[in-house]
């Protein structure tokens, strides 16, 4: 059996649009979020197709990252269900759509996980801090979109990890 190589990728949207000269540009990012975000006049339907089937995040210390993400993603319904060498896959109940993979060189990325409620966002944030993450934005509404409720943490490798819930009750 031929071994398939896992290539690390991560994208919230097109990362080349959100990173300018190696720094996050908040104004540009919020414009992009508005442009790519779901229409404020409709709720998600069962017919929507996910934009990304799966993604992989590079990590410098595989055992530490596996423990971290096992704890942090649990409030969002994820479990570690696959492992291949120094790669671990996490399943959200539908699909193994998030992977971590050991790499020697790490370039910090931004990755957002969709939550089902504000309480899941809060639980994600608390779990991330308890597991050794650093706060990068407490749970709360953001000005990106009327119902954008999110929390941000830096993981041990400096990746900006977010949990977001789209509160359609705030959309007029």
MOKA-V634058 format. One line per field, one symbol per residue. ss: DSSP state (A for helix, B for strand, O for the rest). phi: phi as a letter, one per 20 degrees, with the letter a starting at -180 (. if undefined). psi: psi as a letter, one per 40 degrees, with the letter a starting at -180 (. if undefined). Layout:
# MOKA-V634058
ss = ???
phi = ???
psi = ???
This chain:
# MOKA-V634058
ss = OOOOOOOOBOOOOOAAAABBOOBBOAAAAAAAAAAAOOOOOOOOOOOOOOOOOOBBBBBOOAAAAAAAAAAAAAOOOOBBBBBBOOBBBBBOOOOBBBBBBBOOOOOOOBBBBBOOOAAAAAAAAAAAAAOOOBBBBBBBBOOOOOOBBBBBBBOOOOOBBBBBBBOAAAOO
phi = .efeeedfbbbebffffdcclmcfdffffffffffefggfebefdfefdffcfabcdfcecggffffgffffegfenecfdbbbmdccdcdeodbedccdbfbfdddgcdbddedeaffffffgffffffeofdfcqfgrfdefagdedbccbeffenfedcdcceeffeed
psi = hhhhhhhhihhdahdddehhfeihhddddddddddeiiheeiiiieeihidhdiihhhidgdddddddddddedeeeiiheihhbfhhihheedigehiihhidhhhhihhhhhieidddddddddddddeeihhehihiiiedidfhhiiiihideehhhihhhhgeeeh.
